[in-house]
């Protein structure tokens, strides 16, 4: 096993996961709004999405599938729309709650808009996460030589990813309880929803621009 390459892979994965993005914002918002249990269900969804992207990357490396850029851009646009719609719904609910100043109503109202959607929302957000797409398409193949066996490398890299992903994101969820006591919970939810909306707008703009460039005559 190439330990130096494995160490480099681990460092890259840690930096990728720790850096705030749509997944971190979604988990933080869910933990504040609906509690740790629902946040961990959302985490299962985002982790499942990562495994799906990883599987596609592995199949591409093995020559089983060919992933055209067109599909990546379309996926990015659809995912960005989904993230943006969810963020707008959350922001509207928070605005209504802040105006009425009824915290009890906020819990019930907000839970209605996201009820039973933790895993699904986490999965779709994870699939559309531009950081993960970029990593598995561009960076993951560079570490496939971590062992002399292709299968062994895939198992090793997948295991490291799952362990680091679950561990780091779980720490985010557990830290939210302390943060919600120090800062206003509505303010934190609004910040997370605002981040998701900004990412959705940026993701839509970027992928639409790339689609136009792809369809333009050479």
Secondary structure, 3 states (H helix, E strand, C coil): CCHHHHHHHHHHHHHHHHCCCHHHHHHHHHHHHHCHHHHHHHHHHHHHHHHHHHHHHHHHHCCCCCCCHHHHHHHHHHHHHHHHHHHHHHHHHHHHHHHHCCHHHHHHHHHHHHCCCHHHHHHHHHHCCHHHHHHHHHHHHHHHHHCCCHHHHHHHHHHHHHHHHHHHHHHHHHHHHHHHHHCCHHHHHHHHHHHHHHHHHHHHHHHHHHHHHHHCCC
